[in-house]
Amino acid sequence: MKIGILSRNANLYSTRRLVESCLKHGHQVEVIDHLKCNILIEEEHPRIYYVDHYLEGFDAIIPRIGASVTFYGTAVVRQFEMMGVFTAVKSRGLADSRDKLRSLQLLTKSGIGLPKTVFTNYSKNVESIIESAGGVPIVIKLLEGTQGLGVVLADTKKAATSVLEAFNGLKARVIVQEFIEESGGADIRAFVVDGKVVGAMKRQGKQGEFRSNLHRGGSSHIIELSEAEEKAAIRSAKALNLGVAGVDMLQSSRGPLVLEVNSSPGLEGIEHATRLDIADEIIKFIERNAKK
């Protein structure tokens, strides 16, 4: 098969591992910078012009789209879909997962457990927002934040009010969520491929840090999911129509609570923590589903 990997940097760990796995399985592979793709919209003849040639003959693509270029990256994935190319992550799922509010709405519609969450349009009634999220401490997140950036823990009503008023003044859209104290600054990342959990790790925030992101100095180790956690991860990926997904969850007294579903989850952390070949699972998924 001929497989394209949509990535802006061929040297990134995830991109390199996917290329290695493609070659190991005997496939032809090309790394494509999606920002250098020109989309040609013609009646019954959709095409993509890349650098100095048309992209043709691809059986499948693996989108690795950064959050900052979601709009154009999604358009490129959609164009490949129109060309009849199988994609490991569908354009609709990619777009939905990047819209934090919409993704939470889709998850709750599917009956998946979530922390209490509040979103408003710059409401000045800050006190009612805090109470609706269960009272302090609360977590305040920028809708556009990634890797733990734009996430604030406000442990007093005064602090929460100040942060919300500041964000409102900047016209920055935020969501407010209850703080799950029993999670102890840790979360779970379950890696789902083709409706199956192929690896899971527990990430622990560093001392004094409630965010568990590895990019912020957290640590990780392999974990065996409970039945409820595994079901929540699989149902979350399905709710957002994602063939490949990283599902982030908190362990709480009322069961697993999903925080976020990532449509371009990194491979480095999960492969190092679990010692599993996750890239290989993605290529096998493509082999099962793409035209040969």
Secondary structure, DSSP 4 states (H G I P E B T S, - for coil): -EEEEE-S-TTSHHHHHHHHHHHHTT-EEEEE-GGGEEEE--TT--EEEETTEE----SEEEE---GGGHHHHHHHHHHHHHTT-EESB-HHHHHHHHSHHHHHHHHHHTT-----EEE-SS-S-HHHHHHHTTSSSEEEEETT--TTTTEEEE-SHHHHHHHHHHHHHTT--EEEEE--GGGTTEEEEEEEETTEEEEEEEEEPPTT-----GGGT-EEEE-PPPHHHHHHHHHHHHHTTBSEEEEEEEEETTEEEEEEEESS--SHHHHHHH---HHHHHHHHHHHHS--
